[in-house]
């Protein structure tokens, strides 16, 4: 069993992360989660003024694709990190994206004129419906699965 060696987005050998990549003193690269947060806040302020929020708008505000957004949401900077068992998820990045997503969901949930579109948006972000994400951490009830362990 191999040990986890680095956090996704920290100590990278290349500038993966586009405008958010910052060179460290040792020549390695890291993703600047603070800059991600700043750009997300700018999008959310603009969206609040316009009264329109969307995941696509947040992606455009951050300058990333939907695929990268999904990776960041899971705490990985790139697909290579997500598939590498020596890399652990970047909790700060995942939390940053999650907090931004909460602003979108709050708008859709509290809108004066809730529509089926708002419900579809909530489903697309995994808050309700079939795409709702399961909890990632314990407690788990493994009692029901005991019969498969033998």
KEMI-501874 format. One record per residue: residue number from 1; residue in three letters; x, y, z of N, C-alpha, C, O in turn. Coordinates in pm, whole numbers. Layout:
+-----+------+--------+--------+--------+--------+--------+--------+--------+--------+--------+--------+--------+--------+
! pos ! code !     nx !     ny !     nz !    cax !    cay !    caz !     cx !     cy !     cz !     ox !     oy !     oz !
+-----+------+--------+--------+--------+--------+--------+--------+--------+--------+--------+--------+--------+--------+
! NUM !  ala !      X !      Y !      Z !      X !      Y !      Z !      X !      Y !      Z !      X !      Y !      Z !
...
+-----+------+--------+--------+--------+--------+--------+--------+--------+--------+--------+--------+--------+--------+
REM end
This chain:
+-----+------+--------+--------+--------+--------+--------+--------+--------+--------+--------+--------+--------+--------+
! pos ! code !     nx !     ny !     nz !    cax !    cay !    caz !     cx !     cy !     cz !     ox !     oy !     oz !
+-----+------+--------+--------+--------+--------+--------+--------+--------+--------+--------+--------+--------+--------+
!   1 !  unk !     85 !   -118 !      0 !      0 !      0 !      0 !     89 !    124 !      0 !    173 !    141 !     88 !
!   2 !  unk !     70 !    210 !    -98 !    154 !    329 !   -108 !     98 !    442 !    -23 !    -23 !    453 !     -2 !
!   3 !  unk !    188 !    525 !     25 !    146 !    640 !    106 !    115 !    757 !     17 !    171 !    772 !    -92 !
!   4 !  unk !     23 !    842 !     64 !    -10 !    964 !     -8 !    107 !   1059 !      6 !    159 !   1078 !    116 !
!   5 !  unk !    150 !   1119 !   -104 !    271 !   1200 !   -100 !    247 !   1349 !   -112 !    322 !   1428 !    -55 !
!   6 !  unk !    143 !   1389 !   -184 !    121 !   1533 !   -198 !    -26 !   1565 !   -215 !   -106 !   1480 !   -255 !
!   7 !  unk !    -61 !   1689 !   -185 !   -197 !   1738 !   -201 !   -212 !   1784 !   -346 !   -121 !   1845 !   -402 !
!   8 !  unk !   -324 !   1754 !   -407 !   -349 !   1796 !   -544 !   -335 !   1948 !   -556 !   -394 !   2024 !   -479 !
!   9 !  unk !   -256 !   1990 !   -652 !   -236 !   2133 !   -674 !   -118 !   2192 !   -599 !    -90 !   2311 !   -612 !
!  10 !  unk !    -47 !   2111 !   -522 !     69 !   2159 !   -448 !    190 !   2074 !   -488 !    182 !   1951 !   -491 !
!  11 !  unk !    301 !   2141 !   -520 !    422 !   2069 !   -558 !    417 !   2008 !   -696 !    480 !   1905 !   -720 !
!  12 !  unk !    343 !   2070 !   -786 !    333 !   2018 !   -923 !    460 !   2051 !  -1000 !    529 !   2148 !   -971 !
!  13 !  unk !    491 !   1968 !  -1100 !    610 !   1991 !  -1180 !    583 !   2087 !  -1296 !    677 !   2143 !  -1352 !
!  14 !  unk !    456 !   2106 !  -1331 !    421 !   2198 !  -1440 !    319 !   2299 !  -1388 !    266 !   2284 !  -1278 !
!  15 !  unk !    292 !   2401 !  -1469 !    201 !   2508 !  -1429 !     55 !   2472 !  -1456 !    -21 !   2554 !  -1506 !
!  16 !  unk !     16 !   2348 !  -1424 !   -123 !   2307 !  -1438 !   -208 !   2396 !  -1348 !   -176 !   2415 !  -1231 !
!  17 !  unk !   -314 !   2451 !  -1402 !   -399 !   2540 !  -1323 !   -409 !   2676 !  -1386 !   -471 !   2767 !  -1330 !
!  18 !  unk !   -350 !   2692 !  -1504 !   -364 !   2816 !  -1580 !   -329 !   2941 !  -1501 !   -221 !   2949 !  -1443 !
!  19 !  unk !   -419 !   3038 !  -1499 !   -388 !   3166 !  -1434 !   -376 !   3155 !  -1282 !   -334 !   3250 !  -1216 !
!  20 !  unk !   -412 !   3041 !  -1225 !   -406 !   3023 !  -1081 !   -278 !   2955 !  -1036 !   -256 !   2938 !   -916 !
!  21 !  unk !   -192 !   2916 !  -1130 !    -67 !   2848 !  -1096 !     36 !   2950 !  -1049 !     56 !   3053 !  -1114 !
!  22 !  unk !    100 !   2921 !   -937 !    203 !   3008 !   -881 !    329 !   2925 !   -860 !    323 !   2814 !   -807 !
!  23 !  unk !    442 !   2981 !   -902 !    569 !   2910 !   -884 !    614 !   2925 !   -739 !    609 !   3034 !   -682 !
!  24 !  unk !    656 !   2815 !   -681 !    705 !   2815 !   -543 !    855 !   2836 !   -543 !    919 !   2830 !   -648 !
!  25 !  unk !    912 !   2860 !   -427 !   1055 !   2887 !   -414 !   1143 !   2773 !   -465 !   1253 !   2796 !   -515 !
!  26 !  unk !   1096 !   2650 !   -452 !   1176 !   2535 !   -494 !   1160 !   2500 !   -642 !   1211 !   2397 !   -687 !
!  27 !  unk !   1090 !   2585 !   -718 !   1072 !   2562 !   -861 !    948 !   2481 !   -894 !    911 !   2470 !  -1011 !
!  28 !  unk !    882 !   2424 !   -794 !    757 !   2353 !   -816 !    643 !   2455 !   -829 !    663 !   2574 !   -806 !
!  29 !  unk !    527 !   2406 !   -866 !    410 !   2493 !   -885 !    300 !   2455 !   -788 !    294 !   2342 !   -740 !
!  30 !  unk !    215 !   2551 !   -759 !     98 !   2523 !   -676 !    -20 !   2603 !   -726 !     -3 !   2708 !   -787 !
!  31 !  unk !   -139 !   2554 !   -700 !   -261 !   2625 !   -736 !   -291 !   2725 !   -625 !   -295 !   2689 !   -508 !
!  32 !  unk !   -313 !   2850 !   -662 !   -343 !   2956 !   -566 !   -493 !   2958 !   -537 !   -570 !   3021 !   -610 !
!  33 !  unk !   -534 !   2888 !   -432 !   -676 !   2877 !   -396 !   -730 !   3014 !   -356 !   -848 !   3042 !   -376 !
!  34 !  unk !   -646 !   3100 !   -298 !   -688 !   3235 !   -264 !   -732 !   3314 !   -386 !   -829 !   3389 !   -379 !
!  35 !  unk !   -661 !   3299 !   -496 !   -699 !   3367 !   -621 !   -828 !   3309 !   -677 !   -911 !   3383 !   -730 !
!  36 !  unk !   -846 !   3178 !   -665 !   -971 !   3115 !   -707 !  -1086 !   3177 !   -628 !  -1189 !   3212 !   -684 !
!  37 !  unk !  -1068 !   3190 !   -497 !  -1170 !   3247 !   -410 !  -1200 !   3392 !   -446 !  -1316 !   3433 !   -446 !
!  38 !  unk !  -1097 !   3470 !   -476 !  -1115 !   3610 !   -514 !  -1195 !   3622 !   -643 !  -1287 !   3704 !   -652 !
!  39 !  unk !  -1160 !   3540 !   -743 !  -1233 !   3545 !   -871 !  -1375 !   3496 !   -856 !  -1466 !   3546 !   -923 !
!  40 !  unk !  -1397 !   3396 !   -769 !  -1532 !   3347 !   -747 !  -1615 !   3456 !   -679 !  -1732 !   3476 !   -714 !
!  41 !  unk !  -1557 !   3525 !   -581 !  -1629 !   3633 !   -512 !  -1667 !   3743 !   -610 !  -1776 !   3800 !   -599 !
!  42 !  unk !  -1580 !   3774 !   -705 !  -1610 !   3875 !   -806 !  -1729 !   3831 !   -891 !  -1817 !   3912 !   -921 !
!  43 !  unk !  -1731 !   3703 !   -930 !  -1845 !   3653 !  -1007 !  -1973 !   3662 !   -925 !  -2076 !   3707 !   -974 !
!  44 !  unk !  -1967 !   3617 !   -799 !  -2086 !   3617 !   -714 !  -2140 !   3757 !   -689 !  -2261 !   3777 !   -684 !
!  45 !  unk !  -2051 !   3856 !   -674 !  -2095 !   3995 !   -658 !  -2167 !   4043 !   -783 !  -2272 !   4106 !   -774 !
!  46 !  unk !  -2109 !   4013 !   -899 !  -2171 !   4052 !  -1025 !  -2307 !   3983 !  -1043 !  -2404 !   4045 !  -1085 !
!  47 !  unk !  -2312 !   3854 !  -1010 !  -2437 !   3778 !  -1023 !  -2544 !   3833 !   -930 !  -2662 !   3838 !   -966 !
!  48 !  unk !  -2504 !   3874 !   -810 !  -2600 !   3930 !   -714 !  -2658 !   4061 !   -767 !  -2778 !   4087 !   -751 !
!  49 !  unk !  -2576 !   4142 !   -830 !  -2624 !   4269 !   -886 !  -2722 !   4244 !  -1001 !  -2820 !   4317 !  -1016 !
!  50 !  unk !  -2694 !   4142 !  -1081 !  -2781 !   4111 !  -1194 !  -2900 !   4025 !  -1153 !  -3001 !   4019 !  -1224 !
!  51 !  unk !  -2889 !   3958 !  -1037 !  -2995 !   3868 !   -993 !  -3001 !   3740 !  -1073 !  -3107 !   3679 !  -1085 !
!  52 !  unk !  -2890 !   3699 !  -1129 !  -2884 !   3577 !  -1210 !  -2757 !   3500 !  -1174 !  -2646 !   3552 !  -1182 !
!  53 !  unk !  -2777 !   3375 !  -1135 !  -2666 !   3288 !  -1097 !  -2671 !   3163 !  -1183 !  -2780 !   3114 !  -1215 !
!  54 !  unk !  -2556 !   3112 !  -1219 !  -2551 !   2984 !  -1291 !  -2414 !   2921 !  -1274 !  -2315 !   2989 !  -1249 !
!  55 !  unk !  -2410 !   2790 !  -1288 !  -2284 !   2718 !  -1282 !  -2199 !   2757 !  -1403 !  -2078 !   2775 !  -1391 !
!  56 !  unk !  -2262 !   2770 !  -1519 !  -2188 !   2811 !  -1639 !  -2128 !   2950 !  -1619 !  -2014 !   2974 !  -1658 !
!  57 !  unk !  -2205 !   3040 !  -1559 !  -2153 !   3174 !  -1531 !  -2035 !   3171 !  -1435 !  -1939 !   3246 !  -1452 !
!  58 !  unk !  -2043 !   3084 !  -1335 !  -1931 !   3072 !  -1242 !  -1809 !   3017 !  -1313 !  -1697 !   3064 !  -1290 !
!  59 !  unk !  -1828 !   2918 !  -1400 !  -1716 !   2863 !  -1477 !  -1651 !   2972 !  -1563 !  -1529 !   2984 !  -1568 !
!  60 !  unk !  -1735 !   3050 !  -1630 !  -1683 !   3158 !  -1713 !  -1611 !   3262 !  -1628 !  -1506 !   3313 !  -1667 !
!  61 !  unk !  -1668 !   3294 !  -1513 !  -1605 !   3389 !  -1422 !  -1469 !   3341 !  -1372 !  -1378 !   3421 !  -1352 !
!  62 !  unk !  -1458 !   3211 !  -1354 !  -1330 !   3154 !  -1309 !  -1237 !   3127 !  -1426 !  -1117 !   3107 !  -1407 !
!  63 !  unk !  -1291 !   3126 !  -1548 !  -1208 !   3098 !  -1665 !  -1171 !   2952 !  -1678 !  -1062 !   2918 !  -1724 !
!  64 !  unk !  -1264 !   2863 !  -1638 !  -1239 !   2720 !  -1647 !  -1355 !   2651 !  -1719 !  -1464 !   2707 !  -1731 !
!  65 !  unk !  -1329 !   2531 !  -1766 !  -1434 !   2452 !  -1832 !  -1517 !   2380 !  -1727 !  -1480 !   2375 !  -1610 !
!  66 !  unk !  -1628 !   2325 !  -1770 !  -1716 !   2249 !  -1680 !  -1643 !   2125 !  -1627 !  -1664 !   2085 !  -1513 !
!  67 !  unk !  -1558 !   2064 !  -1710 !  -1483 !   1946 !  -1669 !  -1386 !   1981 !  -1556 !  -1374 !   1907 !  -1458 !
!  68 !  unk !  -1316 !   2093 !  -1570 !  -1223 !   2138 !  -1466 !  -1301 !   2172 !  -1339 !  -1257 !   2141 !  -1228 !
!  69 !  unk !  -1416 !   2236 !  -1355 !  -1502 !   2268 !  -1241 !  -1537 !   2142 !  -1162 !  -1530 !   2141 !  -1039 !
!  70 !  unk !  -1574 !   2034 !  -1232 !  -1608 !   1909 !  -1165 !  -1488 !   1851 !  -1092 !  -1502 !   1797 !   -982 !
!  71 !  unk !  -1369 !   1860 !  -1153 !  -1248 !   1813 !  -1087 !  -1221 !   1895 !   -961 !  -1192 !   1840 !   -855 !
!  72 !  unk !  -1230 !   2029 !   -973 !  -1205 !   2116 !   -859 !  -1306 !   2090 !   -749 !  -1273 !   2092 !   -630 !
!  73 !  unk !  -1429 !   2065 !   -787 !  -1535 !   2036 !   -691 !  -1499 !   1913 !   -607 !  -1531 !   1906 !   -489 !
!  74 !  unk !  -1432 !   1817 !   -669 !  -1388 !   1696 !   -601 !  -1254 !   1713 !   -531 !  -1209 !   1623 !   -459 !
!  75 !  unk !  -1189 !   1828 !   -551 !  -1063 !   1854 !   -483 !   -938 !   1819 !   -562 !   -830 !   1806 !   -504 !
!  76 !  unk !   -953 !   1803 !   -693 !   -837 !   1772 !   -777 !   -817 !   1880 !   -881 !   -913 !   1928 !   -942 !
!  77 !  unk !   -691 !   1918 !   -902 !   -658 !   2026 !   -995 !   -667 !   1979 !  -1139 !   -707 !   2056 !  -1227 !
!  78 !  unk !   -630 !   1854 !  -1163 !   -632 !   1802 !  -1300 !   -667 !   1654 !  -1298 !   -664 !   1590 !  -1192 !
!  79 !  unk !   -701 !   1600 !  -1413 !   -741 !   1460 !  -1423 !   -626 !   1366 !  -1381 !   -651 !   1259 !  -1326 !
!  80 !  unk !   -503 !   1407 !  -1408 !   -389 !   1324 !  -1370 !   -382 !   1307 !  -1219 !   -352 !   1198 !  -1169 !
!  81 !  unk !   -410 !   1415 !  -1145 !   -409 !   1406 !   -999 !   -522 !   1318 !   -949 !   -504 !   1241 !   -855 !
!  82 !  unk !   -638 !   1328 !  -1013 !   -754 !   1249 !   -970 !   -728 !   1100 !   -987 !   -780 !   1019 !   -910 !
!  83 !  unk !   -650 !   1063 !  -1086 !   -622 !    923 !  -1112 !   -496 !    870 !  -1046 !   -462 !    753 !  -1062 !
!  84 !  unk !   -425 !    955 !   -974 !   -298 !    917 !   -912 !   -320 !    887 !   -763 !   -359 !    976 !   -687 !
!  85 !  unk !   -295 !    763 !   -723 !   -321 !    727 !   -584 !   -219 !    786 !   -487 !   -237 !    774 !   -366 !
!  86 !  unk !   -114 !    849 !   -537 !    -18 !    914 !   -447 !    -55 !   1060 !   -421 !     21 !   1132 !   -356 !
!  87 !  unk !   -170 !   1102 !   -472 !   -215 !   1240 !   -456 !   -345 !   1242 !   -375 !   -439 !   1169 !   -407 !
!  88 !  unk !   -349 !   1324 !   -271 !   -471 !   1339 !   -192 !   -547 !   1461 !   -240 !   -489 !   1553 !   -299 !
!  89 !  unk !   -677 !   1461 !   -216 !   -761 !   1572 !   -262 !   -725 !   1700 !   -187 !   -683 !   1698 !    -72 !
!  90 !  unk !   -742 !   1810 !   -257 !   -715 !   1942 !   -202 !   -842 !   1992 !   -134 !   -934 !   2041 !   -199 !
!  91 !  unk !   -847 !   1978 !     -2 !   -966 !   2014 !     74 !   -999 !   2162 !     61 !  -1117 !   2199 !     52 !
!  92 !  unk !   -897 !   2249 !     59 !   -920 !   2393 !     48 !   -986 !   2428 !    -84 !  -1077 !   2511 !    -88 !
!  93 !  unk !   -942 !   2367 !   -193 !  -1000 !   2392 !   -324 !  -1144 !   2341 !   -329 !  -1233 !   2410 !   -377 !
!  94 !  unk !  -1166 !   2221 !   -281 !  -1300 !   2163 !   -279 !  -1395 !   2248 !   -196 !  -1509 !   2270 !   -236 !
!  95 !  unk !  -1349 !   2295 !    -81 !  -1433 !   2379 !      5 !  -1462 !   2514 !    -61 !  -1573 !   2566 !    -50 !
!  96 !  unk !  -1363 !   2571 !   -128 !  -1382 !   2698 !   -199 !  -1492 !   2684 !   -305 !  -1582 !   2768 !   -312 !
!  97 !  unk !  -1484 !   2580 !   -386 !  -1585 !   2558 !   -490 !  -1719 !   2528 !   -425 !  -1822 !   2576 !   -472 !
!  98 !  unk !  -1719 !   2451 !   -319 !  -1843 !   2418 !   -249 !  -1911 !   2542 !   -192 !  -2034 !   2551 !   -197 !
!  99 !  unk !  -1835 !   2635 !   -138 !  -1893 !   2758 !    -83 !  -1954 !   2843 !   -194 !  -2062 !   2900 !   -177 !
! 100 !  unk !  -1888 !   2850 !   -307 !  -1943 !   2923 !   -421 !  -2072 !   2859 !   -469 !  -2169 !   2928 !   -502 !
! 101 !  unk !  -2072 !   2727 !   -473 !  -2190 !   2653 !   -515 !  -2308 !   2677 !   -420 !  -2423 !   2681 !   -463 !
! 102 !  unk !  -2279 !   2691 !   -292 !  -2385 !   2719 !   -195 !  -2455 !   2852 !   -224 !  -2576 !   2863 !   -205 !
! 103 !  unk !  -2380 !   2951 !   -271 !  -2441 !   3079 !   -308 !  -2540 !   3060 !   -423 !  -2648 !   3118 !   -423 !
! 104 !  unk !  -2500 !   2979 !   -521 !  -2589 !   2952 !   -633 !  -2715 !   2880 !   -584 !  -2826 !   2918 !   -620 !
! 105 !  unk !  -2696 !   2779 !   -503 !  -2808 !   2700 !   -454 !  -2900 !   2783 !   -366 !  -3022 !   2767 !   -372 !
! 106 !  unk !  -2843 !   2871 !   -285 !  -2924 !   2958 !   -199 !  -3015 !   3046 !   -285 !  -3133 !   3062 !   -254 !
! 107 !  unk !  -2962 !   3101 !   -392 !  -3042 !   3184 !   -481 !  -3157 !   3103 !   -540 !  -3271 !   3149 !   -541 !
! 108 !  unk !  -3126 !   2982 !   -590 !  -3229 !   2900 !   -653 !  -3334 !   2854 !   -552 !  -3452 !   2845 !   -585 !
! 109 !  unk !  -3291 !   2824 !   -429 !  -3385 !   2778 !   -327 !  -3474 !   2891 !   -275 !  -3592 !   2869 !   -248 !
! 110 !  unk !  -3419 !   3012 !   -259 !  -3490 !   3121 !   -196 !  -3555 !   3218 !   -294 !  -3613 !   3319 !   -253 !
! 111 !  unk !  -3546 !   3188 !   -421 !  -3604 !   3277 !   -521 !  -3753 !   3293 !   -497 !  -3823 !   3197 !   -465 !
! 112 !  unk !  -3801 !   3417 !   -513 !  -3943 !   3446 !   -493 !  -4031 !   3368 !   -590 !  -4141 !   3326 !   -556 !
! 113 !  unk !  -3981 !   3350 !   -710 !  -4057 !   3279 !   -812 !  -3984 !   3149 !   -847 !  -3919 !   3138 !   -951 !
! 114 !  unk !  -3996 !   3053 !   -757 !  -3931 !   2926 !   -782 !  -3992 !   2862 !   -907 !  -4114 !   2859 !   -923 !
! 115 !  unk !  -3907 !   2813 !   -993 !  -3952 !   2754 !  -1118 !  -3896 !   2613 !  -1133 !  -3810 !   2570 !  -1056 !
! 116 !  unk !  -3945 !   2544 !  -1233 !  -3890 !   2412 !  -1261 !  -3744 !   2425 !  -1304 !  -3665 !   2332 !  -1285 !
! 117 !  unk !  -3707 !   2539 !  -1362 !  -3567 !   2560 !  -1399 !  -3479 !   2561 !  -1274 !  -3370 !   2504 !  -1274 !
! 118 !  unk !  -3526 !   2627 !  -1168 !  -3449 !   2628 !  -1044 !  -3432 !   2486 !   -991 !  -3324 !   2450 !   -943 !
! 119 !  unk !  -3536 !   2407 !  -1000 !  -3527 !   2268 !   -954 !  -3426 !   2190 !  -1039 !  -3350 !   2109 !   -986 !
! 120 !  unk !  -3427 !   2215 !  -1168 !  -3330 !   2148 !  -1256 !  -3188 !   2192 !  -1223 !  -3095 !   2111 !  -1228 !
! 121 !  unk !  -3170 !   2319 !  -1189 !  -3038 !   2368 !  -1152 !  -2991 !   2301 !  -1022 !  -2875 !   2263 !  -1011 !
! 122 !  unk !  -3081 !   2287 !   -926 !  -3046 !   2220 !   -801 !  -3012 !   2073 !   -826 !  -2921 !   2019 !   -764 !
! 123 !  unk !  -3085 !   2009 !   -916 !  -3053 !   1871 !   -952 !  -2917 !   1862 !  -1020 !  -2840 !   1770 !   -992 !
! 124 !  unk !  -2886 !   1957 !  -1108 !  -2760 !   1952 !  -1181 !  -2639 !   1970 !  -1091 !  -2530 !   1922 !  -1123 !
! 125 !  unk !  -2657 !   2038 !   -978 !  -2545 !   2055 !   -886 !  -2544 !   1949 !   -777 !  -2459 !   1953 !   -688 !
! 126 !  unk !  -2637 !   1855 !   -783 !  -2635 !   1743 !   -691 !  -2698 !   1768 !   -556 !  -2673 !   1691 !   -463 !
! 127 !  unk !  -2779 !   1872 !   -541 !  -2843 !   1898 !   -413 !  -2962 !   1807 !   -393 !  -2983 !   1754 !   -283 !
! 128 !  unk !  -3040 !   1787 !   -498 !  -3158 !   1702 !   -491 !  -3156 !   1606 !   -610 !  -3080 !   1625 !   -705 !
! 129 !  unk !  -3239 !   1507 !   -604 !  -3256 !   1417 !   -718 !  -3154 !   1306 !   -724 !  -3085 !   1276 !   -627 !
! 130 !  unk !  -3145 !   1245 !   -842 !  -3061 !   1128 !   -861 !  -2912 !   1160 !   -857 !  -2832 !   1072 !   -825 !
! 131 !  unk !  -2873 !   1284 !   -888 !  -2732 !   1319 !   -887 !  -2683 !   1362 !   -748 !  -2566 !   1397 !   -733 !
! 132 !  unk !  -2770 !   1358 !   -649 !  -2731 !   1399 !   -515 !  -2612 !   1315 !   -470 !  -2615 !   1192 !   -477 !
! 133 !  unk !  -2509 !   1382 !   -424 !  -2385 !   1315 !   -386 !  -2400 !   1249 !   -248 !  -2453 !   1310 !   -156 !
! 134 !  unk !  -2353 !   1126 !   -236 !  -2356 !   1062 !   -105 !  -2253 !   1126 !    -13 !  -2158 !   1189 !    -61 !
! 135 !  unk !  -2271 !   1110 !    116 !  -2173 !   1162 !    211 !  -2043 !   1085 !    192 !  -2044 !    963 !    175 !
! 136 !  unk !  -1930 !   1156 !    195 !  -1802 !   1094 !    170 !  -1735 !   1039 !    296 !  -1640 !    961 !    287 !
! 137 !  unk !  -1783 !   1079 !    413 !  -1714 !   1041 !    535 !  -1805 !    962 !    626 !  -1927 !    968 !    612 !
! 138 !  unk !  -1747 !    886 !    720 !  -1826 !    807 !    815 !  -1923 !    896 !    891 !  -1903 !   1017 !    893 !
! 139 !  unk !  -2025 !    842 !    953 !  -2042 !    700 !    984 !  -2109 !    624 !    870 !  -2199 !    674 !    803 !
! 140 !  unk !  -2062 !    502 !    850 !  -2123 !    413 !    753 !  -2188 !    297 !    828 !  -2136 !    253 !    930 !
! 141 !  unk !  -2300 !    249 !    779 !  -2364 !    132 !    837 !  -2325 !     14 !    750 !  -2384 !    -10 !    644 !
! 142 !  unk !  -2225 !    -60 !    795 !  -2177 !   -174 !    718 !  -2247 !   -303 !    754 !  -2220 !   -407 !    694 !
! 143 !  unk !  -2336 !   -299 !    851 !  -2407 !   -419 !    894 !  -2482 !   -487 !    781 !  -2481 !   -610 !    771 !
! 144 !  unk !  -2546 !   -410 !    697 !  -2623 !   -466 !    586 !  -2532 !   -530 !    481 !  -2578 !   -612 !    402 !
! 145 !  unk !  -2406 !   -494 !    479 !  -2314 !   -547 !    378 !  -2231 !   -665 !    431 !  -2150 !   -721 !    357 !
! 146 !  unk !  -2251 !   -702 !    556 !  -2173 !   -808 !    617 !  -2179 !   -938 !    538 !  -2079 !  -1010 !    530 !
! 147 !  unk !  -2294 !   -970 !    481 !  -2309 !  -1096 !    408 !  -2218 !  -1104 !    286 !  -2184 !  -1214 !    241 !
! 148 !  unk !  -2178 !   -986 !    231 !  -2090 !   -986 !    113 !  -1943 !   -998 !    149 !  -1860 !  -1021 !     61 !
! 149 !  unk !  -1909 !   -983 !    275 !  -1769 !   -986 !    318 !  -1716 !  -1128 !    330 !  -1595 !  -1147 !    348 !
! 150 !  unk !  -1799 !  -1225 !    319 !  -1753 !  -1364 !    339 !  -1726 !  -1433 !    211 !  -1688 !  -1550 !    211 !
+-----+------+--------+--------+--------+--------+--------+--------+--------+--------+--------+--------+--------+--------+
REM end
